[in-house]
């Protein structure tokens, strides 16, 4: 669980696709109507349909 005081935006969603493709792994997370696409060179430790928390803050 993320500490809400550390983030500007905190959302919860579900992992609905994990696929190995050219250049690494794609993981898609559904947050309401928003789709967050993660592209990594390695497989992330999420399971399909696992509920996850996503935090965002300004870069820098």
N, CA, C and O atoms as a Maestro MAE file, in Angstrom:
{
 s_m_m2io_version
 :::
 2.0.0
}

f_m_ct {
 s_m_title
 :::
 protein
 m_atom[240] {
  # First column is atom index #
  i_m_mmod_type
  r_m_x_coord
  r_m_y_coord
  r_m_z_coord
  i_m_residue_number
  s_m_chain_name
  s_m_pdb_residue_name
  s_m_pdb_atom_name
  i_m_atomic_number
  :::
  1 25 0.857 -1.187 0.000 1 A "UNK " " N  " 7
  2 3 0.000 0.000 0.000 1 A "UNK " " CA " 6
  3 2 0.894 1.239 0.000 1 A "UNK " " C  " 6
  4 15 1.889 1.295 0.723 1 A "UNK " " O  " 8
  5 25 0.536 2.219 -0.806 2 A "UNK " " N  " 7
  6 3 1.310 3.455 -0.900 2 A "UNK " " CA " 6
  7 2 0.849 4.460 0.139 2 A "UNK " " C  " 6
  8 15 -0.325 4.495 0.508 2 A "UNK " " O  " 8
  9 25 1.778 5.274 0.605 3 A "UNK " " N  " 7
  10 3 1.463 6.345 1.551 3 A "UNK " " CA " 6
  11 2 0.919 7.539 0.760 3 A "UNK " " C  " 6
  12 15 1.669 8.148 -0.002 3 A "UNK " " O  " 8
  13 25 -0.362 7.891 0.917 4 A "UNK " " N  " 7
  14 3 -0.966 8.977 0.134 4 A "UNK " " CA " 6
  15 2 -0.262 10.321 0.290 4 A "UNK " " C  " 6
  16 15 -0.318 11.144 -0.623 4 A "UNK " " O  " 8
  17 25 0.393 10.565 1.407 5 A "UNK " " N  " 7
  18 3 1.058 11.857 1.614 5 A "UNK " " CA " 6
  19 2 2.289 12.031 0.721 5 A "UNK " " C  " 6
  20 15 2.786 13.148 0.580 5 A "UNK " " O  " 8
  21 25 2.788 10.956 0.117 6 A "UNK " " N  " 7
  22 3 3.979 11.025 -0.726 6 A "UNK " " CA " 6
  23 2 3.665 11.264 -2.202 6 A "UNK " " C  " 6
  24 15 4.584 11.449 -2.999 6 A "UNK " " O  " 8
  25 25 2.387 11.263 -2.579 7 A "UNK " " N  " 7
  26 3 2.018 11.300 -3.987 7 A "UNK " " CA " 6
  27 2 1.018 12.413 -4.271 7 A "UNK " " C  " 6
  28 15 0.179 12.734 -3.430 7 A "UNK " " O  " 8
  29 25 1.113 12.998 -5.458 8 A "UNK " " N  " 7
  30 3 0.140 13.994 -5.909 8 A "UNK " " CA " 6
  31 2 -1.152 13.316 -6.366 8 A "UNK " " C  " 6
  32 15 -2.243 13.865 -6.213 8 A "UNK " " O  " 8
  33 25 -1.012 12.135 -6.919 9 A "UNK " " N  " 7
  34 3 -2.147 11.397 -7.466 9 A "UNK " " CA " 6
  35 2 -1.974 9.929 -7.096 9 A "UNK " " C  " 6
  36 15 -0.897 9.366 -7.292 9 A "UNK " " O  " 8
  37 25 -3.006 9.312 -6.572 10 A "UNK " " N  " 7
  38 3 -2.959 7.905 -6.178 10 A "UNK " " CA " 6
  39 2 -4.198 7.207 -6.733 10 A "UNK " " C  " 6
  40 15 -5.325 7.629 -6.476 10 A "UNK " " O  " 8
  41 25 -3.979 6.131 -7.498 11 A "UNK " " N  " 7
  42 3 -5.084 5.433 -8.152 11 A "UNK " " CA " 6
  43 2 -4.970 3.936 -7.898 11 A "UNK " " C  " 6
  44 15 -3.883 3.425 -7.629 11 A "UNK " " O  " 8
  45 25 -6.089 3.244 -7.985 12 A "UNK " " N  " 7
  46 3 -6.110 1.787 -7.881 12 A "UNK " " CA " 6
  47 2 -6.703 1.222 -9.165 12 A "UNK " " C  " 6
  48 15 -7.637 1.781 -9.740 12 A "UNK " " O  " 8
  49 25 -6.143 0.113 -9.592 13 A "UNK " " N  " 7
  50 3 -6.627 -0.516 -10.813 13 A "UNK " " CA " 6
  51 2 -6.319 -2.002 -10.805 13 A "UNK " " C  " 6
  52 15 -5.898 -2.559 -9.791 13 A "UNK " " O  " 8
  53 25 -6.537 -2.636 -11.952 14 A "UNK " " N  " 7
  54 3 -6.343 -4.075 -12.093 14 A "UNK " " CA " 6
  55 2 -5.443 -4.370 -13.286 14 A "UNK " " C  " 6
  56 15 -5.591 -3.764 -14.348 14 A "UNK " " O  " 8
  57 25 -4.516 -5.297 -13.109 15 A "UNK " " N  " 7
  58 3 -3.668 -5.764 -14.198 15 A "UNK " " CA " 6
  59 2 -4.535 -6.647 -15.090 15 A "UNK " " C  " 6
  60 15 -5.122 -7.619 -14.615 15 A "UNK " " O  " 8
  61 25 -4.621 -6.316 -16.382 16 A "UNK " " N  " 7
  62 3 -5.468 -7.155 -17.223 16 A "UNK " " CA " 6
  63 2 -4.744 -7.744 -18.425 16 A "UNK " " C  " 6
  64 15 -5.337 -8.533 -19.160 16 A "UNK " " O  " 8
  65 25 -3.483 -7.388 -18.649 17 A "UNK " " N  " 7
  66 3 -2.734 -8.012 -19.740 17 A "UNK " " CA " 6
  67 2 -1.249 -7.973 -19.423 17 A "UNK " " C  " 6
  68 15 -0.712 -6.943 -19.017 17 A "UNK " " O  " 8
  69 25 -0.599 -9.107 -19.613 18 A "UNK " " N  " 7
  70 3 0.861 -9.187 -19.548 18 A "UNK " " CA " 6
  71 2 1.296 -9.955 -20.787 18 A "UNK " " C  " 6
  72 15 0.812 -11.058 -21.042 18 A "UNK " " O  " 8
  73 25 2.209 -9.372 -21.556 19 A "UNK " " N  " 7
  74 3 2.605 -10.026 -22.802 19 A "UNK " " CA " 6
  75 2 4.069 -9.738 -23.096 19 A "UNK " " C  " 6
  76 15 4.536 -8.606 -22.970 19 A "UNK " " O  " 8
  77 25 4.777 -10.779 -23.486 20 A "UNK " " N  " 7
  78 3 6.162 -10.598 -23.923 20 A "UNK " " CA " 6
  79 2 6.133 -10.215 -25.392 20 A "UNK " " C  " 6
  80 15 5.468 -10.864 -26.199 20 A "UNK " " O  " 8
  81 25 6.847 -9.171 -25.731 21 A "UNK " " N  " 7
  82 3 6.887 -8.725 -27.108 21 A "UNK " " CA " 6
  83 2 8.292 -8.316 -27.488 21 A "UNK " " C  " 6
  84 15 9.249 -8.537 -26.746 21 A "UNK " " O  " 8
  85 25 8.390 -7.726 -28.639 22 A "UNK " " N  " 7
  86 3 9.680 -7.249 -29.107 22 A "UNK " " CA " 6
  87 2 10.164 -6.127 -28.189 22 A "UNK " " C  " 6
  88 15 9.460 -5.135 -27.998 22 A "UNK " " O  " 8
  89 25 11.332 -6.273 -27.634 23 A "UNK " " N  " 7
  90 3 11.883 -5.230 -26.771 23 A "UNK " " CA " 6
  91 2 11.514 -5.366 -25.307 23 A "UNK " " C  " 6
  92 15 11.856 -4.489 -24.514 23 A "UNK " " O  " 8
  93 25 10.835 -6.426 -24.920 24 A "UNK " " N  " 7
  94 3 10.532 -6.599 -23.500 24 A "UNK " " CA " 6
  95 2 9.097 -6.999 -23.224 24 A "UNK " " C  " 6
  96 15 8.437 -7.629 -24.050 24 A "UNK " " O  " 8
  97 25 8.633 -6.622 -22.055 25 A "UNK " " N  " 7
  98 3 7.293 -6.994 -21.573 25 A "UNK " " CA " 6
  99 2 6.361 -5.795 -21.602 25 A "UNK " " C  " 6
  100 15 6.767 -4.670 -21.311 25 A "UNK " " O  " 8
  101 25 5.112 -6.047 -21.954 26 A "UNK " " N  " 7
  102 3 4.052 -5.039 -21.851 26 A "UNK " " CA " 6
  103 2 3.090 -5.484 -20.772 26 A "UNK " " C  " 6
  104 15 2.642 -6.631 -20.753 26 A "UNK " " O  " 8
  105 25 2.779 -4.569 -19.877 27 A "UNK " " N  " 7
  106 3 1.794 -4.821 -18.832 27 A "UNK " " CA " 6
  107 2 0.762 -3.706 -18.913 27 A "UNK " " C  " 6
  108 15 1.125 -2.531 -18.879 27 A "UNK " " O  " 8
  109 25 -0.503 -4.050 -19.019 28 A "UNK " " N  " 7
  110 3 -1.569 -3.057 -19.083 28 A "UNK " " CA " 6
  111 2 -2.366 -3.102 -17.789 28 A "UNK " " C  " 6
  112 15 -2.749 -4.168 -17.309 28 A "UNK " " O  " 8
  113 25 -2.607 -1.911 -17.233 29 A "UNK " " N  " 7
  114 3 -3.365 -1.771 -15.996 29 A "UNK " " CA " 6
  115 2 -4.585 -0.906 -16.287 29 A "UNK " " C  " 6
  116 15 -4.458 0.199 -16.815 29 A "UNK " " O  " 8
  117 25 -5.756 -1.407 -15.945 30 A "UNK " " N  " 7
  118 3 -7.007 -0.674 -16.131 30 A "UNK " " CA " 6
  119 2 -7.347 0.065 -14.841 30 A "UNK " " C  " 6
  120 15 -7.481 -0.543 -13.779 30 A "UNK " " O  " 8
  121 25 -7.486 1.394 -14.950 31 A "UNK " " N  " 7
  122 3 -7.841 2.241 -13.807 31 A "UNK " " CA " 6
  123 2 -9.108 2.990 -14.212 31 A "UNK " " C  " 6
  124 15 -9.037 4.044 -14.844 31 A "UNK " " O  " 8
  125 25 -10.254 2.448 -13.851 32 A "UNK " " N  " 7
  126 3 -11.509 3.032 -14.330 32 A "UNK " " CA " 6
  127 2 -11.536 2.916 -15.845 32 A "UNK " " C  " 6
  128 15 -11.429 1.807 -16.369 32 A "UNK " " O  " 8
  129 25 -11.673 4.012 -16.557 33 A "UNK " " N  " 7
  130 3 -11.636 4.018 -18.016 33 A "UNK " " CA " 6
  131 2 -10.257 4.299 -18.576 33 A "UNK " " C  " 6
  132 15 -10.084 4.332 -19.794 33 A "UNK " " O  " 8
  133 25 -9.274 4.504 -17.715 34 A "UNK " " N  " 7
  134 3 -7.907 4.826 -18.125 34 A "UNK " " CA " 6
  135 2 -7.086 3.548 -18.255 34 A "UNK " " C  " 6
  136 15 -7.176 2.663 -17.405 34 A "UNK " " O  " 8
  137 25 -6.283 3.448 -19.318 35 A "UNK " " N  " 7
  138 3 -5.394 2.308 -19.509 35 A "UNK " " CA " 6
  139 2 -3.959 2.801 -19.346 35 A "UNK " " C  " 6
  140 15 -3.514 3.693 -20.068 35 A "UNK " " O  " 8
  141 25 -3.251 2.222 -18.404 36 A "UNK " " N  " 7
  142 3 -1.844 2.547 -18.167 36 A "UNK " " CA " 6
  143 2 -1.003 1.437 -18.773 36 A "UNK " " C  " 6
  144 15 -1.175 0.267 -18.429 36 A "UNK " " O  " 8
  145 25 -0.093 1.796 -19.674 37 A "UNK " " N  " 7
  146 3 0.739 0.799 -20.344 37 A "UNK " " CA " 6
  147 2 2.166 0.896 -19.822 37 A "UNK " " C  " 6
  148 15 2.796 1.950 -19.907 37 A "UNK " " O  " 8
  149 25 2.672 -0.208 -19.283 38 A "UNK " " N  " 7
  150 3 4.046 -0.281 -18.807 38 A "UNK " " CA " 6
  151 2 4.855 -1.108 -19.789 38 A "UNK " " C  " 6
  152 15 4.439 -2.204 -20.166 38 A "UNK " " O  " 8
  153 25 6.001 -0.601 -20.208 39 A "UNK " " N  " 7
  154 3 6.911 -1.335 -21.085 39 A "UNK " " CA " 6
  155 2 8.215 -1.491 -20.320 39 A "UNK " " C  " 6
  156 15 8.865 -0.497 -19.995 39 A "UNK " " O  " 8
  157 25 8.606 -2.733 -20.028 40 A "UNK " " N  " 7
  158 3 9.814 -3.001 -19.258 40 A "UNK " " CA " 6
  159 2 10.631 -4.096 -19.944 40 A "UNK " " C  " 6
  160 15 10.072 -4.930 -20.655 40 A "UNK " " O  " 8
  161 25 11.957 -4.099 -19.735 41 A "UNK " " N  " 7
  162 3 12.786 -5.152 -20.319 41 A "UNK " " CA " 6
  163 2 12.668 -6.475 -19.557 41 A "UNK " " C  " 6
  164 15 13.222 -7.488 -19.984 41 A "UNK " " O  " 8
  165 25 11.956 -6.468 -18.444 42 A "UNK " " N  " 7
  166 3 11.805 -7.652 -17.597 42 A "UNK " " CA " 6
  167 2 10.328 -7.815 -17.241 42 A "UNK " " C  " 6
  168 15 9.544 -6.875 -17.371 42 A "UNK " " O  " 8
  169 25 9.958 -9.005 -16.794 43 A "UNK " " N  " 7
  170 3 8.572 -9.249 -16.387 43 A "UNK " " CA " 6
  171 2 8.347 -8.675 -14.992 43 A "UNK " " C  " 6
  172 15 9.071 -9.018 -14.058 43 A "UNK " " O  " 8
  173 25 7.351 -7.805 -14.843 44 A "UNK " " N  " 7
  174 3 7.024 -7.266 -13.520 44 A "UNK " " CA " 6
  175 2 6.311 -8.339 -12.703 44 A "UNK " " C  " 6
  176 15 5.746 -9.278 -13.263 44 A "UNK " " O  " 8
  177 25 6.337 -8.201 -11.388 45 A "UNK " " N  " 7
  178 3 5.818 -9.239 -10.502 45 A "UNK " " CA " 6
  179 2 4.316 -9.242 -10.293 45 A "UNK " " C  " 6
  180 15 3.837 -9.884 -9.358 45 A "UNK " " O  " 8
  181 25 3.555 -8.549 -11.129 46 A "UNK " " N  " 7
  182 3 2.103 -8.521 -10.982 46 A "UNK " " CA " 6
  183 2 1.471 -9.757 -11.605 46 A "UNK " " C  " 6
  184 15 1.985 -10.299 -12.584 46 A "UNK " " O  " 8
  185 25 0.363 -10.198 -11.039 47 A "UNK " " N  " 7
  186 3 -0.427 -11.297 -11.606 47 A "UNK " " CA " 6
  187 2 -1.637 -10.712 -12.335 47 A "UNK " " C  " 6
  188 15 -2.078 -9.604 -12.030 47 A "UNK " " O  " 8
  189 25 -2.164 -11.456 -13.289 48 A "UNK " " N  " 7
  190 3 -3.372 -11.010 -13.987 48 A "UNK " " CA " 6
  191 2 -4.512 -10.844 -12.996 48 A "UNK " " C  " 6
  192 15 -4.671 -11.656 -12.085 48 A "UNK " " O  " 8
  193 25 -5.289 -9.817 -13.166 49 A "UNK " " N  " 7
  194 3 -6.438 -9.455 -12.336 49 A "UNK " " CA " 6
  195 2 -6.055 -9.107 -10.898 49 A "UNK " " C  " 6
  196 15 -6.921 -9.045 -10.026 49 A "UNK " " O  " 8
  197 25 -4.778 -8.883 -10.646 50 A "UNK " " N  " 7
  198 3 -4.349 -8.431 -9.324 50 A "UNK " " CA " 6
  199 2 -4.671 -6.947 -9.184 50 A "UNK " " C  " 6
  200 15 -4.464 -6.171 -10.117 50 A "UNK " " O  " 8
  201 25 -5.174 -6.559 -8.031 51 A "UNK " " N  " 7
  202 3 -5.452 -5.151 -7.764 51 A "UNK " " CA " 6
  203 2 -4.144 -4.475 -7.367 51 A "UNK " " C  " 6
  204 15 -3.427 -4.966 -6.495 51 A "UNK " " O  " 8
  205 25 -3.832 -3.348 -8.009 52 A "UNK " " N  " 7
  206 3 -2.577 -2.651 -7.764 52 A "UNK " " CA " 6
  207 2 -2.837 -1.175 -7.478 52 A "UNK " " C  " 6
  208 15 -3.870 -0.631 -7.868 52 A "UNK " " O  " 8
  209 25 -1.899 -0.538 -6.800 53 A "UNK " " N  " 7
  210 3 -1.927 0.903 -6.553 53 A "UNK " " CA " 6
  211 2 -0.883 1.562 -7.441 53 A "UNK " " C  " 6
  212 15 0.222 1.046 -7.609 53 A "UNK " " O  " 8
  213 25 -1.248 2.714 -8.011 54 A "UNK " " N  " 7
  214 3 -0.346 3.463 -8.876 54 A "UNK " " CA " 6
  215 2 -0.262 4.876 -8.330 54 A "UNK " " C  " 6
  216 15 -1.285 5.534 -8.144 54 A "UNK " " O  " 8
  217 25 0.948 5.346 -8.073 55 A "UNK " " N  " 7
  218 3 1.151 6.699 -7.567 55 A "UNK " " CA " 6
  219 2 1.883 7.543 -8.589 55 A "UNK " " C  " 6
  220 15 2.710 7.026 -9.340 55 A "UNK " " O  " 8
  221 25 1.592 8.843 -8.630 56 A "UNK " " N  " 7
  222 3 2.253 9.758 -9.555 56 A "UNK " " CA " 6
  223 2 2.584 11.057 -8.832 56 A "UNK " " C  " 6
  224 15 1.834 11.521 -7.972 56 A "UNK " " O  " 8
  225 25 3.723 11.631 -9.201 57 A "UNK " " N  " 7
  226 3 4.124 12.936 -8.690 57 A "UNK " " CA " 6
  227 2 4.954 13.621 -9.770 57 A "UNK " " C  " 6
  228 15 5.451 12.953 -10.677 57 A "UNK " " O  " 8
  229 25 5.112 14.942 -9.691 58 A "UNK " " N  " 7
  230 3 5.886 15.654 -10.704 58 A "UNK " " CA " 6
  231 2 7.333 15.158 -10.751 58 A "UNK " " C  " 6
  232 15 7.931 14.861 -9.717 58 A "UNK " " O  " 8
  233 25 7.878 15.074 -11.945 59 A "UNK " " N  " 7
  234 3 9.282 14.672 -12.115 59 A "UNK " " CA " 6
  235 2 10.200 15.792 -11.637 59 A "UNK " " C  " 6
  236 15 9.852 16.972 -11.692 59 A "UNK " " O  " 8
  237 25 11.360 15.398 -11.176 60 A "UNK " " N  " 7
  238 3 12.368 16.396 -10.798 60 A "UNK " " CA " 6
  239 2 12.433 16.554 -9.362 60 A "UNK " " C  " 6
  240 15 13.227 17.353 -8.865 60 A "UNK " " O  " 8
  :::
 }
 m_bond[239] {
  # First column is bond index #
  i_m_from
  i_m_to
  i_m_order
  :::
  1 1 2 1
  2 2 3 1
  3 3 4 2
  4 3 5 1
  5 5 6 1
  6 6 7 1
  7 7 8 2
  8 7 9 1
  9 9 10 1
  10 10 11 1
  11 11 12 2
  12 11 13 1
  13 13 14 1
  14 14 15 1
  15 15 16 2
  16 15 17 1
  17 17 18 1
  18 18 19 1
  19 19 20 2
  20 19 21 1
  21 21 22 1
  22 22 23 1
  23 23 24 2
  24 23 25 1
  25 25 26 1
  26 26 27 1
  27 27 28 2
  28 27 29 1
  29 29 30 1
  30 30 31 1
  31 31 32 2
  32 31 33 1
  33 33 34 1
  34 34 35 1
  35 35 36 2
  36 35 37 1
  37 37 38 1
  38 38 39 1
  39 39 40 2
  40 39 41 1
  41 41 42 1
  42 42 43 1
  43 43 44 2
  44 43 45 1
  45 45 46 1
  46 46 47 1
  47 47 48 2
  48 47 49 1
  49 49 50 1
  50 50 51 1
  51 51 52 2
  52 51 53 1
  53 53 54 1
  54 54 55 1
  55 55 56 2
  56 55 57 1
  57 57 58 1
  58 58 59 1
  59 59 60 2
  60 59 61 1
  61 61 62 1
  62 62 63 1
  63 63 64 2
  64 63 65 1
  65 65 66 1
  66 66 67 1
  67 67 68 2
  68 67 69 1
  69 69 70 1
  70 70 71 1
  71 71 72 2
  72 71 73 1
  73 73 74 1
  74 74 75 1
  75 75 76 2
  76 75 77 1
  77 77 78 1
  78 78 79 1
  79 79 80 2
  80 79 81 1
  81 81 82 1
  82 82 83 1
  83 83 84 2
  84 83 85 1
  85 85 86 1
  86 86 87 1
  87 87 88 2
  88 87 89 1
  89 89 90 1
  90 90 91 1
  91 91 92 2
  92 91 93 1
  93 93 94 1
  94 94 95 1
  95 95 96 2
  96 95 97 1
  97 97 98 1
  98 98 99 1
  99 99 100 2
  100 99 101 1
  101 101 102 1
  102 102 103 1
  103 103 104 2
  104 103 105 1
  105 105 106 1
  106 106 107 1
  107 107 108 2
  108 107 109 1
  109 109 110 1
  110 110 111 1
  111 111 112 2
  112 111 113 1
  113 113 114 1
  114 114 115 1
  115 115 116 2
  116 115 117 1
  117 117 118 1
  118 118 119 1
  119 119 120 2
  120 119 121 1
  121 121 122 1
  122 122 123 1
  123 123 124 2
  124 123 125 1
  125 125 126 1
  126 126 127 1
  127 127 128 2
  128 127 129 1
  129 129 130 1
  130 130 131 1
  131 131 132 2
  132 131 133 1
  133 133 134 1
  134 134 135 1
  135 135 136 2
  136 135 137 1
  137 137 138 1
  138 138 139 1
  139 139 140 2
  140 139 141 1
  141 141 142 1
  142 142 143 1
  143 143 144 2
  144 143 145 1
  145 145 146 1
  146 146 147 1
  147 147 148 2
  148 147 149 1
  149 149 150 1
  150 150 151 1
  151 151 152 2
  152 151 153 1
  153 153 154 1
  154 154 155 1
  155 155 156 2
  156 155 157 1
  157 157 158 1
  158 158 159 1
  159 159 160 2
  160 159 161 1
  161 161 162 1
  162 162 163 1
  163 163 164 2
  164 163 165 1
  165 165 166 1
  166 166 167 1
  167 167 168 2
  168 167 169 1
  169 169 170 1
  170 170 171 1
  171 171 172 2
  172 171 173 1
  173 173 174 1
  174 174 175 1
  175 175 176 2
  176 175 177 1
  177 177 178 1
  178 178 179 1
  179 179 180 2
  180 179 181 1
  181 181 182 1
  182 182 183 1
  183 183 184 2
  184 183 185 1
  185 185 186 1
  186 186 187 1
  187 187 188 2
  188 187 189 1
  189 189 190 1
  190 190 191 1
  191 191 192 2
  192 191 193 1
  193 193 194 1
  194 194 195 1
  195 195 196 2
  196 195 197 1
  197 197 198 1
  198 198 199 1
  199 199 200 2
  200 199 201 1
  201 201 202 1
  202 202 203 1
  203 203 204 2
  204 203 205 1
  205 205 206 1
  206 206 207 1
  207 207 208 2
  208 207 209 1
  209 209 210 1
  210 210 211 1
  211 211 212 2
  212 211 213 1
  213 213 214 1
  214 214 215 1
  215 215 216 2
  216 215 217 1
  217 217 218 1
  218 218 219 1
  219 219 220 2
  220 219 221 1
  221 221 222 1
  222 222 223 1
  223 223 224 2
  224 223 225 1
  225 225 226 1
  226 226 227 1
  227 227 228 2
  228 227 229 1
  229 229 230 1
  230 230 231 1
  231 231 232 2
  232 231 233 1
  233 233 234 1
  234 234 235 1
  235 235 236 2
  236 235 237 1
  237 237 238 1
  238 238 239 1
  239 239 240 2
  :::
 }
}
